[in-house]
Amino acid sequence: MGDNSGAVPSSGAFDDVFAANADYTAGFSLAGLKPVAARGLALVTCMDSRIEPLDMLGLEPGDAKILRNAGARVTDDTLRTLVLAVYLLGVERVLVLPHTRCKMASVANDDVVHDLIQEEYGVDTRSLEFHTNSDQLGALQHDLERIRHHPLLPAGLPVAGAIYDVDSGRISPTEL
């Protein structure tokens, strides 16, 4: 028999999502959707499951490139992805959108998170950078500037920041 290293896990841990996908494919309607951002938007937001990027911005599938990570931070990988999105995928503007009550903005620095994980689970995460910052507006301003001044992104690329309120659904643009 062949190598089973690529086999689907047999534990059943993912049965629910694979079954849901089978149902999804029955009515799948996105075939042929172009890979460019139809509305020219890149959205950098948090991975938080309370955020529904398409619905909250009045978007449809294919309208935007959505980049999600813990805390909606503009990391080196985010910048790499934005460069690709601008030059190859039709992105003409960028919105950075962190949210209220974000765990990544509730601690002062990465050391707090490292200590919590070490104490609770016995895992040393110090090789990772979590980009935590309890000054959410300060972090947002820093991230907007990283995009605005990145040497590989076009000068004058429209870049904006806003905060999403997870309790009301309201987006509040910032003046940063």
Buried (B, 14 or more C-beta within 10 A) or exposed (E): EEEEEEEEEEEEEEEEEEEEEEEEEEEEEEEEEEEBBBBBBBBBBBEBEEBEBBEBBEBEEBBBBBBBBBBBBBBEEBBEBBBEBBEEBBBBBBBBBBBBEBEBBEBEEBEBBBEEBEEEEEEEBEEEEBBBBEEBBEBBBBBBEBBBEBEEBEEEBEBBBBBBEBEEEEBEEBEB
